Amino acid sequence: MKNELRDRRENEGLSQADLAAAVGVTRQTINAIERDRYDPSIELAFKLARYFDCHIEDLFHPAFEEEELRE
């Protein structure tokens, strides 16, 4: 799953540690999400979206193509 987490975090002037503390995870978890090495749980995705005052879909994007949705 692709995500916009790093861009959002950097635009807010936050470190990975700052964001991690705000949503109750480790800095390593934020790092892994930003590097597309870990997909967050639904609960964490909601926490992140709530923190950035946006929808989950604004932060996370499926890795499949639009064409696959139409099949």
mmCIF file of the N, C-alpha and C atoms, coordinates in Angstrom:
data_MODEL
# 
_entry.id   MODEL 
# 
loop_
_atom_site.group_PDB 
_atom_site.id 
_atom_site.type_symbol 
_atom_site.label_atom_id 
_atom_site.label_alt_id 
_atom_site.label_comp_id 
_atom_site.label_asym_id 
_atom_site.label_entity_id 
_atom_site.label_seq_id 
_atom_site.pdbx_PDB_ins_code 
_atom_site.Cartn_x 
_atom_site.Cartn_y 
_atom_site.Cartn_z 
_atom_site.occupancy 
_atom_site.B_iso_or_equiv 
_atom_site.pdbx_formal_charge 
_atom_site.auth_seq_id 
_atom_site.auth_comp_id 
_atom_site.auth_asym_id 
_atom_site.auth_atom_id 
_atom_site.pdbx_PDB_model_num 
ATOM 1   N N  . MET A 1 1  ? 0.840   -1.165 0.000   1.00 0.00 ? 1  MET A N  1 
ATOM 2   C CA . MET A 1 1  ? 0.000   0.000  0.000   1.00 0.00 ? 1  MET A CA 1 
ATOM 3   C C  . MET A 1 1  ? 0.895   1.241  0.000   1.00 0.00 ? 1  MET A C  1 
ATOM 4   N N  . LYS A 1 2  ? 0.603   2.158  -0.870  1.00 0.00 ? 2  LYS A N  1 
ATOM 5   C CA . LYS A 1 2  ? 1.349   3.419  -0.925  1.00 0.00 ? 2  LYS A CA 1 
ATOM 6   C C  . LYS A 1 2  ? 0.745   4.389  0.080   1.00 0.00 ? 2  LYS A C  1 
ATOM 7   N N  . ASN A 1 3  ? 1.554   5.352  0.520   1.00 0.00 ? 3  ASN A N  1 
ATOM 8   C CA . ASN A 1 3  ? 1.010   6.308  1.482   1.00 0.00 ? 3  ASN A CA 1 
ATOM 9   C C  . ASN A 1 3  ? 1.651   7.683  1.353   1.00 0.00 ? 3  ASN A C  1 
ATOM 10  N N  . GLU A 1 4  ? 0.982   8.653  1.932   1.00 0.00 ? 4  GLU A N  1 
ATOM 11  C CA . GLU A 1 4  ? 1.417   10.052 1.923   1.00 0.00 ? 4  GLU A CA 1 
ATOM 12  C C  . GLU A 1 4  ? 1.913   10.490 3.302   1.00 0.00 ? 4  GLU A C  1 
ATOM 13  N N  . LEU A 1 5  ? 2.194   9.541  4.158   1.00 0.00 ? 5  LEU A N  1 
ATOM 14  C CA . LEU A 1 5  ? 2.501   9.851  5.550   1.00 0.00 ? 5  LEU A CA 1 
ATOM 15  C C  . LEU A 1 5  ? 3.730   10.746 5.693   1.00 0.00 ? 5  LEU A C  1 
ATOM 16  N N  . ARG A 1 6  ? 4.793   10.420 4.996   1.00 0.00 ? 6  ARG A N  1 
ATOM 17  C CA . ARG A 1 6  ? 6.018   11.219 5.128   1.00 0.00 ? 6  ARG A CA 1 
ATOM 18  C C  . ARG A 1 6  ? 5.782   12.672 4.714   1.00 0.00 ? 6  ARG A C  1 
ATOM 19  N N  . ASP A 1 7  ? 5.092   12.867 3.587   1.00 0.00 ? 7  ASP A N  1 
ATOM 20  C CA . ASP A 1 7  ? 4.807   14.229 3.125   1.00 0.00 ? 7  ASP A CA 1 
ATOM 21  C C  . ASP A 1 7  ? 3.980   14.998 4.143   1.00 0.00 ? 7  ASP A C  1 
ATOM 22  N N  . ARG A 1 8  ? 2.943   14.355 4.653   1.00 0.00 ? 8  ARG A N  1 
ATOM 23  C CA . ARG A 1 8  ? 2.090   15.018 5.658   1.00 0.00 ? 8  ARG A CA 1 
ATOM 24  C C  . ARG A 1 8  ? 2.899   15.367 6.897   1.00 0.00 ? 8  ARG A C  1 
ATOM 25  N N  . ARG A 1 9  ? 3.691   14.416 7.370   1.00 0.00 ? 9  ARG A N  1 
ATOM 26  C CA . ARG A 1 9  ? 4.491   14.628 8.579   1.00 0.00 ? 9  ARG A CA 1 
ATOM 27  C C  . ARG A 1 9  ? 5.479   15.767 8.391   1.00 0.00 ? 9  ARG A C  1 
ATOM 28  N N  . GLU A 1 10 ? 6.189   15.750 7.278   1.00 0.00 ? 10 GLU A N  1 
ATOM 29  C CA . GLU A 1 10 ? 7.189   16.793 7.023   1.00 0.00 ? 10 GLU A CA 1 
ATOM 30  C C  . GLU A 1 10 ? 6.541   18.160 6.837   1.00 0.00 ? 10 GLU A C  1 
ATOM 31  N N  . ASN A 1 11 ? 5.374   18.198 6.200   1.00 0.00 ? 11 ASN A N  1 
ATOM 32  C CA . ASN A 1 11 ? 4.664   19.469 6.034   1.00 0.00 ? 11 ASN A CA 1 
ATOM 33  C C  . ASN A 1 11 ? 4.251   20.069 7.368   1.00 0.00 ? 11 ASN A C  1 
ATOM 34  N N  . GLU A 1 12 ? 4.029   19.235 8.356   1.00 0.00 ? 12 GLU A N  1 
ATOM 35  C CA . GLU A 1 12 ? 3.672   19.689 9.702   1.00 0.00 ? 12 GLU A CA 1 
ATOM 36  C C  . GLU A 1 12 ? 4.913   19.995 10.544  1.00 0.00 ? 12 GLU A C  1 
ATOM 37  N N  . GLY A 1 13 ? 6.092   19.713 10.002  1.00 0.00 ? 13 GLY A N  1 
ATOM 38  C CA . GLY A 1 13 ? 7.328   19.956 10.743  1.00 0.00 ? 13 GLY A CA 1 
ATOM 39  C C  . GLY A 1 13 ? 7.558   18.984 11.880  1.00 0.00 ? 13 GLY A C  1 
ATOM 40  N N  . LEU A 1 14 ? 7.033   17.764 11.736  1.00 0.00 ? 14 LEU A N  1 
ATOM 41  C CA . LEU A 1 14 ? 7.148   16.752 12.779  1.00 0.00 ? 14 LEU A CA 1 
ATOM 42  C C  . LEU A 1 14 ? 8.265   15.768 12.476  1.00 0.00 ? 14 LEU A C  1 
ATOM 43  N N  . SER A 1 15 ? 8.917   15.303 13.513  1.00 0.00 ? 15 SER A N  1 
ATOM 44  C CA . SER A 1 15 ? 9.853   14.188 13.353  1.00 0.00 ? 15 SER A CA 1 
ATOM 45  C C  . SER A 1 15 ? 9.043   12.899 13.414  1.00 0.00 ? 15 SER A C  1 
ATOM 46  N N  . GLN A 1 16 ? 9.668   11.809 13.027  1.00 0.00 ? 16 GLN A N  1 
ATOM 47  C CA . GLN A 1 16 ? 9.005   10.513 13.156  1.00 0.00 ? 16 GLN A CA 1 
ATOM 48  C C  . GLN A 1 16 ? 8.685   10.230 14.616  1.00 0.00 ? 16 GLN A C  1 
ATOM 49  N N  . ALA A 1 17 ? 9.584   10.605 15.503  1.00 0.00 ? 17 ALA A N  1 
ATOM 50  C CA . ALA A 1 17 ? 9.367   10.382 16.935  1.00 0.00 ? 17 ALA A CA 1 
ATOM 51  C C  . ALA A 1 17 ? 8.183   11.198 17.451  1.00 0.00 ? 17 ALA A C  1 
ATOM 52  N N  . ASP A 1 18 ? 8.051   12.434 16.983  1.00 0.00 ? 18 ASP A N  1 
ATOM 53  C CA . ASP A 1 18 ? 6.918   13.277 17.388  1.00 0.00 ? 18 ASP A CA 1 
ATOM 54  C C  . ASP A 1 18 ? 5.595   12.643 16.987  1.00 0.00 ? 18 ASP A C  1 
ATOM 55  N N  . LEU A 1 19 ? 5.513   12.205 15.730  1.00 0.00 ? 19 LEU A N  1 
ATOM 56  C CA . LEU A 1 19 ? 4.275   11.599 15.245  1.00 0.00 ? 19 LEU A CA 1 
ATOM 57  C C  . LEU A 1 19 ? 3.997   10.291 15.974  1.00 0.00 ? 19 LEU A C  1 
ATOM 58  N N  . ALA A 1 20 ? 5.031   9.501  16.168  1.00 0.00 ? 20 ALA A N  1 
ATOM 59  C CA . ALA A 1 20 ? 4.871   8.229  16.872  1.00 0.00 ? 20 ALA A CA 1 
ATOM 60  C C  . ALA A 1 20 ? 4.301   8.452  18.275  1.00 0.00 ? 20 ALA A C  1 
ATOM 61  N N  . ALA A 1 21 ? 4.834   9.411  18.992  1.00 0.00 ? 21 ALA A N  1 
ATOM 62  C CA . ALA A 1 21 ? 4.350   9.702  20.349  1.00 0.00 ? 21 ALA A CA 1 
ATOM 63  C C  . ALA A 1 21 ? 2.896   10.165 20.322  1.00 0.00 ? 21 ALA A C  1 
ATOM 64  N N  . ALA A 1 22 ? 2.543   10.935 19.308  1.00 0.00 ? 22 ALA A N  1 
ATOM 65  C CA . ALA A 1 22 ? 1.178   11.470 19.212  1.00 0.00 ? 22 ALA A CA 1 
ATOM 66  C C  . ALA A 1 22 ? 0.137   10.379 18.973  1.00 0.00 ? 22 ALA A C  1 
ATOM 67  N N  . VAL A 1 23 ? 0.529   9.309  18.275  1.00 0.00 ? 23 VAL A N  1 
ATOM 68  C CA . VAL A 1 23 ? -0.440  8.250  17.959  1.00 0.00 ? 23 VAL A CA 1 
ATOM 69  C C  . VAL A 1 23 ? -0.177  6.960  18.739  1.00 0.00 ? 23 VAL A C  1 
ATOM 70  N N  . GLY A 1 24 ? 0.816   6.959  19.610  1.00 0.00 ? 24 GLY A N  1 
ATOM 71  C CA . GLY A 1 24 ? 1.039   5.829  20.503  1.00 0.00 ? 24 GLY A CA 1 
ATOM 72  C C  . GLY A 1 24 ? 1.740   4.626  19.911  1.00 0.00 ? 24 GLY A C  1 
ATOM 73  N N  . VAL A 1 25 ? 2.697   4.879  19.002  1.00 0.00 ? 25 VAL A N  1 
ATOM 74  C CA . VAL A 1 25 ? 3.507   3.793  18.443  1.00 0.00 ? 25 VAL A CA 1 
ATOM 75  C C  . VAL A 1 25 ? 4.974   4.180  18.541  1.00 0.00 ? 25 VAL A C  1 
ATOM 76  N N  . THR A 1 26 ? 5.857   3.326  18.065  1.00 0.00 ? 26 THR A N  1 
ATOM 77  C CA . THR A 1 26 ? 7.283   3.641  18.087  1.00 0.00 ? 26 THR A CA 1 
ATOM 78  C C  . THR A 1 26 ? 7.689   4.395  16.825  1.00 0.00 ? 26 THR A C  1 
ATOM 79  N N  . ARG A 1 27 ? 8.829   5.059  16.928  1.00 0.00 ? 27 ARG A N  1 
ATOM 80  C CA . ARG A 1 27 ? 9.378   5.744  15.760  1.00 0.00 ? 27 ARG A CA 1 
ATOM 81  C C  . ARG A 1 27 ? 9.638   4.750  14.638  1.00 0.00 ? 27 ARG A C  1 
ATOM 82  N N  . GLN A 1 28 ? 10.066  3.548  15.001  1.00 0.00 ? 28 GLN A N  1 
ATOM 83  C CA . GLN A 1 28 ? 10.351  2.517  14.004  1.00 0.00 ? 28 GLN A CA 1 
ATOM 84  C C  . GLN A 1 28 ? 9.095   2.134  13.228  1.00 0.00 ? 28 GLN A C  1 
ATOM 85  N N  . THR A 1 29 ? 7.948   2.146  13.892  1.00 0.00 ? 29 THR A N  1 
ATOM 86  C CA . THR A 1 29 ? 6.687   1.850  13.194  1.00 0.00 ? 29 THR A CA 1 
ATOM 87  C C  . THR A 1 29 ? 6.389   2.911  12.149  1.00 0.00 ? 29 THR A C  1 
ATOM 88  N N  . ILE A 1 30 ? 6.549   4.168  12.509  1.00 0.00 ? 30 ILE A N  1 
ATOM 89  C CA . ILE A 1 30 ? 6.315   5.259  11.551  1.00 0.00 ? 30 ILE A CA 1 
ATOM 90  C C  . ILE A 1 30 ? 7.293   5.132  10.389  1.00 0.00 ? 30 ILE A C  1 
ATOM 91  N N  . ASN A 1 31 ? 8.542   4.844  10.692  1.00 0.00 ? 31 ASN A N  1 
ATOM 92  C CA . ASN A 1 31 ? 9.551   4.676  9.648   1.00 0.00 ? 31 ASN A CA 1 
ATOM 93  C C  . ASN A 1 31 ? 9.169   3.541  8.694   1.00 0.00 ? 31 ASN A C  1 
ATOM 94  N N  . ALA A 1 32 ? 8.739   2.424  9.244   1.00 0.00 ? 32 ALA A N  1 
ATOM 95  C CA . ALA A 1 32 ? 8.364   1.273  8.414   1.00 0.00 ? 32 ALA A CA 1 
ATOM 96  C C  . ALA A 1 32 ? 7.157   1.586  7.532   1.00 0.00 ? 32 ALA A C  1 
ATOM 97  N N  . ILE A 1 33 ? 6.188   2.317  8.061   1.00 0.00 ? 33 ILE A N  1 
ATOM 98  C CA . ILE A 1 33 ? 5.023   2.698  7.250   1.00 0.00 ? 33 ILE A CA 1 
ATOM 99  C C  . ILE A 1 33 ? 5.464   3.612  6.109   1.00 0.00 ? 33 ILE A C  1 
ATOM 100 N N  . GLU A 1 34 ? 6.267   4.610  6.425   1.00 0.00 ? 34 GLU A N  1 
ATOM 101 C CA . GLU A 1 34 ? 6.718   5.560  5.399   1.00 0.00 ? 34 GLU A CA 1 
ATOM 102 C C  . GLU A 1 34 ? 7.533   4.884  4.297   1.00 0.00 ? 34 GLU A C  1 
ATOM 103 N N  . ARG A 1 35 ? 8.240   3.821  4.628   1.00 0.00 ? 35 ARG A N  1 
ATOM 104 C CA . ARG A 1 35 ? 9.062   3.122  3.641   1.00 0.00 ? 35 ARG A CA 1 
ATOM 105 C C  . ARG A 1 35 ? 8.302   1.980  2.956   1.00 0.00 ? 35 ARG A C  1 
ATOM 106 N N  . ASP A 1 36 ? 6.988   1.923  3.169   1.00 0.00 ? 36 ASP A N  1 
ATOM 107 C CA . ASP A 1 36 ? 6.137   0.882  2.572   1.00 0.00 ? 36 ASP A CA 1 
ATOM 108 C C  . ASP A 1 36 ? 6.577   -0.520 2.970   1.00 0.00 ? 36 ASP A C  1 
ATOM 109 N N  . ARG A 1 37 ? 7.103   -0.660 4.185   1.00 0.00 ? 37 ARG A N  1 
ATOM 110 C CA . ARG A 1 37 ? 7.516   -1.975 4.685   1.00 0.00 ? 37 ARG A CA 1 
ATOM 111 C C  . ARG A 1 37 ? 6.507   -2.554 5.666   1.00 0.00 ? 37 ARG A C  1 
ATOM 112 N N  . TYR A 1 38 ? 5.522   -1.738 6.031   1.00 0.00 ? 38 TYR A N  1 
ATOM 113 C CA . TYR A 1 38 ? 4.527   -2.162 7.012   1.00 0.00 ? 38 TYR A CA 1 
ATOM 114 C C  . TYR A 1 38 ? 3.224   -1.442 6.725   1.00 0.00 ? 38 TYR A C  1 
ATOM 115 N N  . ASP A 1 39 ? 2.141   -2.188 6.636   1.00 0.00 ? 39 ASP A N  1 
ATOM 116 C CA . ASP A 1 39 ? 0.818   -1.600 6.500   1.00 0.00 ? 39 ASP A CA 1 
ATOM 117 C C  . ASP A 1 39 ? 0.209   -1.509 7.893   1.00 0.00 ? 39 ASP A C  1 
ATOM 118 N N  . PRO A 1 40 ? -0.239  -0.312 8.272   1.00 0.00 ? 40 PRO A N  1 
ATOM 119 C CA . PRO A 1 40 ? -0.775  -0.159 9.624   1.00 0.00 ? 40 PRO A CA 1 
ATOM 120 C C  . PRO A 1 40 ? -2.096  -0.891 9.800   1.00 0.00 ? 40 PRO A C  1 
ATOM 121 N N  . SER A 1 41 ? -2.413  -1.181 11.047  1.00 0.00 ? 41 SER A N  1 
ATOM 122 C CA . SER A 1 41 ? -3.728  -1.732 11.354  1.00 0.00 ? 41 SER A CA 1 
ATOM 123 C C  . SER A 1 41 ? -4.778  -0.677 11.020  1.00 0.00 ? 41 SER A C  1 
ATOM 124 N N  . ILE A 1 42 ? -6.015  -1.114 10.930  1.00 0.00 ? 42 ILE A N  1 
ATOM 125 C CA . ILE A 1 42 ? -7.106  -0.161 10.685  1.00 0.00 ? 42 ILE A CA 1 
ATOM 126 C C  . ILE A 1 42 ? -7.152  0.872  11.805  1.00 0.00 ? 42 ILE A C  1 
ATOM 127 N N  . GLU A 1 43 ? -6.979  0.411  13.022  1.00 0.00 ? 43 GLU A N  1 
ATOM 128 C CA . GLU A 1 43 ? -6.997  1.324  14.174  1.00 0.00 ? 43 GLU A CA 1 
ATOM 129 C C  . GLU A 1 43 ? -5.918  2.395  14.051  1.00 0.00 ? 43 GLU A C  1 
ATOM 130 N N  . LEU A 1 44 ? -4.704  2.006  13.696  1.00 0.00 ? 44 LEU A N  1 
ATOM 131 C CA . LEU A 1 44 ? -3.619  2.974  13.546  1.00 0.00 ? 44 LEU A CA 1 
ATOM 132 C C  . LEU A 1 44 ? -3.862  3.889  12.355  1.00 0.00 ? 44 LEU A C  1 
ATOM 133 N N  . ALA A 1 45 ? -4.380  3.355  11.269  1.00 0.00 ? 45 ALA A N  1 
ATOM 134 C CA . ALA A 1 45 ? -4.690  4.189  10.101  1.00 0.00 ? 45 ALA A CA 1 
ATOM 135 C C  . ALA A 1 45 ? -5.701  5.272  10.477  1.00 0.00 ? 45 ALA A C  1 
ATOM 136 N N  . PHE A 1 46 ? -6.721  4.897  11.275  1.00 0.00 ? 46 PHE A N  1 
ATOM 137 C CA . PHE A 1 46 ? -7.697  5.886  11.732  1.00 0.00 ? 46 PHE A CA 1 
ATOM 138 C C  . PHE A 1 46 ? -7.053  6.924  12.642  1.00 0.00 ? 46 PHE A C  1 
ATOM 139 N N  . LYS A 1 47 ? -6.165  6.499  13.528  1.00 0.00 ? 47 LYS A N  1 
ATOM 140 C CA . LYS A 1 47 ? -5.476  7.448  14.412  1.00 0.00 ? 47 LYS A CA 1 
ATOM 141 C C  . LYS A 1 47 ? -4.653  8.450  13.606  1.00 0.00 ? 47 LYS A C  1 
ATOM 142 N N  . LEU A 1 48 ? -3.945  7.943  12.611  1.00 0.00 ? 48 LEU A N  1 
ATOM 143 C CA . LEU A 1 48 ? -3.126  8.827  11.778  1.00 0.00 ? 48 LEU A CA 1 
ATOM 144 C C  . LEU A 1 48 ? -3.998  9.810  10.993  1.00 0.00 ? 48 LEU A C  1 
ATOM 145 N N  . ALA A 1 49 ? -5.077  9.310  10.424  1.00 0.00 ? 49 ALA A N  1 
ATOM 146 C CA . ALA A 1 49 ? -5.985  10.189 9.676   1.00 0.00 ? 49 ALA A CA 1 
ATOM 147 C C  . ALA A 1 49 ? -6.594  11.241 10.605  1.00 0.00 ? 49 ALA A C  1 
ATOM 148 N N  . ARG A 1 50 ? -6.993  10.823 11.794  1.00 0.00 ? 50 ARG A N  1 
ATOM 149 C CA . ARG A 1 50 ? -7.561  11.764 12.767  1.00 0.00 ? 50 ARG A CA 1 
ATOM 150 C C  . ARG A 1 50 ? -6.525  12.815 13.145  1.00 0.00 ? 50 ARG A C  1 
ATOM 151 N N  . TYR A 1 51 ? -5.281  12.382 13.344  1.00 0.00 ? 51 TYR A N  1 
ATOM 152 C CA . TYR A 1 51 ? -4.220  13.324 13.716  1.00 0.00 ? 51 TYR A CA 1 
ATOM 153 C C  . TYR A 1 51 ? -4.044  14.389 12.639  1.00 0.00 ? 51 TYR A C  1 
ATOM 154 N N  . PHE A 1 52 ? -4.067  13.973 11.377  1.00 0.00 ? 52 PHE A N  1 
ATOM 155 C CA . PHE A 1 52 ? -3.873  14.914 10.274  1.00 0.00 ? 52 PHE A CA 1 
ATOM 156 C C  . PHE A 1 52 ? -5.184  15.524 9.775   1.00 0.00 ? 52 PHE A C  1 
ATOM 157 N N  . ASP A 1 53 ? -6.290  15.213 10.469  1.00 0.00 ? 53 ASP A N  1 
ATOM 158 C CA . ASP A 1 53 ? -7.604  15.755 10.139  1.00 0.00 ? 53 ASP A CA 1 
ATOM 159 C C  . ASP A 1 53 ? -7.954  15.516 8.666   1.00 0.00 ? 53 ASP A C  1 
ATOM 160 N N  . CYS A 1 54 ? -7.852  14.254 8.272   1.00 0.00 ? 54 CYS A N  1 
ATOM 161 C CA . CYS A 1 54 ? -8.158  13.879 6.898   1.00 0.00 ? 54 CYS A CA 1 
ATOM 162 C C  . CYS A 1 54 ? -8.787  12.490 6.878   1.00 0.00 ? 54 CYS A C  1 
ATOM 163 N N  . HIS A 1 55 ? -9.174  12.046 5.717   1.00 0.00 ? 55 HIS A N  1 
ATOM 164 C CA . HIS A 1 55 ? -9.713  10.703 5.550   1.00 0.00 ? 55 HIS A CA 1 
ATOM 165 C C  . HIS A 1 55 ? -8.563  9.707  5.395   1.00 0.00 ? 55 HIS A C  1 
ATOM 166 N N  . ILE A 1 56 ? -8.794  8.475  5.756   1.00 0.00 ? 56 ILE A N  1 
ATOM 167 C CA . ILE A 1 56 ? -7.788  7.430  5.583   1.00 0.00 ? 56 ILE A CA 1 
ATOM 168 C C  . ILE A 1 56 ? -7.331  7.377  4.122   1.00 0.00 ? 56 ILE A C  1 
ATOM 169 N N  . GLU A 1 57 ? -8.281  7.517  3.208   1.00 0.00 ? 57 GLU A N  1 
ATOM 170 C CA . GLU A 1 57 ? -7.963  7.453  1.777   1.00 0.00 ? 57 GLU A CA 1 
ATOM 171 C C  . GLU A 1 57 ? -7.040  8.578  1.325   1.00 0.00 ? 57 GLU A C  1 
ATOM 172 N N  . ASP A 1 58 ? -6.973  9.665  2.109   1.00 0.00 ? 58 ASP A N  1 
ATOM 173 C CA . ASP A 1 58 ? -6.054  10.754 1.792   1.00 0.00 ? 58 ASP A CA 1 
ATOM 174 C C  . ASP A 1 58 ? -4.618  10.392 2.155   1.00 0.00 ? 58 ASP A C  1 
ATOM 175 N N  . LEU A 1 59 ? -4.450  9.452  3.073   1.00 0.00 ? 59 LEU A N  1 
ATOM 176 C CA . LEU A 1 59 ? -3.120  9.027  3.514   1.00 0.00 ? 59 LEU A CA 1 
ATOM 177 C C  . LEU A 1 59 ? -2.634  7.747  2.846   1.00 0.00 ? 59 LEU A C  1 
ATOM 178 N N  . PHE A 1 60 ? -3.554  6.817  2.630   1.00 0.00 ? 60 PHE A N  1 
ATOM 179 C CA . PHE A 1 60 ? -3.172  5.489  2.146   1.00 0.00 ? 60 PHE A CA 1 
ATOM 180 C C  . PHE A 1 60 ? -3.871  5.151  0.842   1.00 0.00 ? 60 PHE A C  1 
ATOM 181 N N  . HIS A 1 61 ? -3.100  4.570  -0.082  1.00 0.00 ? 61 HIS A N  1 
ATOM 182 C CA . HIS A 1 61 ? -3.608  4.233  -1.405  1.00 0.00 ? 61 HIS A CA 1 
ATOM 183 C C  . HIS A 1 61 ? -3.257  2.780  -1.723  1.00 0.00 ? 61 HIS A C  1 
ATOM 184 N N  . PRO A 1 62 ? -4.227  2.022  -2.188  1.00 0.00 ? 62 PRO A N  1 
ATOM 185 C CA . PRO A 1 62 ? -3.929  0.630  -2.560  1.00 0.00 ? 62 PRO A CA 1 
ATOM 186 C C  . PRO A 1 62 ? -2.868  0.575  -3.658  1.00 0.00 ? 62 PRO A C  1 
ATOM 187 N N  . ALA A 1 63 ? -2.109  -0.478 -3.683  1.00 0.00 ? 63 ALA A N  1 
ATOM 188 C CA . ALA A 1 63 ? -1.034  -0.630 -4.663  1.00 0.00 ? 63 ALA A CA 1 
ATOM 189 C C  . ALA A 1 63 ? -1.543  -1.079 -6.027  1.00 0.00 ? 63 ALA A C  1 
ATOM 190 N N  . PHE A 1 64 ? -2.819  -1.521 -6.110  1.00 0.00 ? 64 PHE A N  1 
ATOM 191 C CA . PHE A 1 64 ? -3.319  -1.984 -7.392  1.00 0.00 ? 64 PHE A CA 1 
ATOM 192 C C  . PHE A 1 64 ? -3.762  -0.815 -8.261  1.00 0.00 ? 64 PHE A C  1 
ATOM 193 N N  . GLU A 1 65 ? -3.885  -1.094 -9.532  1.00 0.00 ? 65 GLU A N  1 
ATOM 194 C CA . GLU A 1 65 ? -4.246  -0.082 -10.522 1.00 0.00 ? 65 GLU A CA 1 
ATOM 195 C C  . GLU A 1 65 ? -5.762  0.079  -10.613 1.00 0.00 ? 65 GLU A C  1 
ATOM 196 N N  . GLU A 1 66 ? -6.211  1.211  -11.109 1.00 0.00 ? 66 GLU A N  1 
ATOM 197 C CA . GLU A 1 66 ? -7.634  1.470  -11.325 1.00 0.00 ? 66 GLU A CA 1 
ATOM 198 C C  . GLU A 1 66 ? -8.276  0.389  -12.198 1.00 0.00 ? 66 GLU A C  1 
ATOM 199 N N  . GLU A 1 67 ? -7.559  -0.085 -13.200 1.00 0.00 ? 67 GLU A N  1 
ATOM 200 C CA . GLU A 1 67 ? -8.105  -1.092 -14.105 1.00 0.00 ? 67 GLU A CA 1 
ATOM 201 C C  . GLU A 1 67 ? -8.525  -2.356 -13.351 1.00 0.00 ? 67 GLU A C  1 
ATOM 202 N N  . GLU A 1 68 ? -7.803  -2.719 -12.330 1.00 0.00 ? 68 GLU A N  1 
ATOM 203 C CA . GLU A 1 68 ? -8.124  -3.915 -11.564 1.00 0.00 ? 68 GLU A CA 1 
ATOM 204 C C  . GLU A 1 68 ? -9.464  -3.780 -10.857 1.00 0.00 ? 68 GLU A C  1 
ATOM 205 N N  . LEU A 1 69 ? -9.857  -2.559 -10.538 1.00 0.00 ? 69 LEU A N  1 
ATOM 206 C CA . LEU A 1 69 ? -11.144 -2.337 -9.880  1.00 0.00 ? 69 LEU A CA 1 
ATOM 207 C C  . LEU A 1 69 ? -12.310 -2.614 -10.812 1.00 0.00 ? 69 LEU A C  1 
ATOM 208 N N  . ARG A 1 70 ? -12.118 -2.416 -12.084 1.00 0.00 ? 70 ARG A N  1 
ATOM 209 C CA . ARG A 1 70 ? -13.199 -2.552 -13.059 1.00 0.00 ? 70 ARG A CA 1 
ATOM 210 C C  . ARG A 1 70 ? -13.436 -3.982 -13.482 1.00 0.00 ? 70 ARG A C  1 
ATOM 211 N N  . GLU A 1 71 ? -12.509 -4.864 -13.202 1.00 0.00 ? 71 GLU A N  1 
ATOM 212 C CA . GLU A 1 71 ? -12.631 -6.259 -13.643 1.00 0.00 ? 71 GLU A CA 1 
ATOM 213 C C  . GLU A 1 71 ? -13.609 -7.046 -12.827 1.00 0.00 ? 71 GLU A C  1 
# 
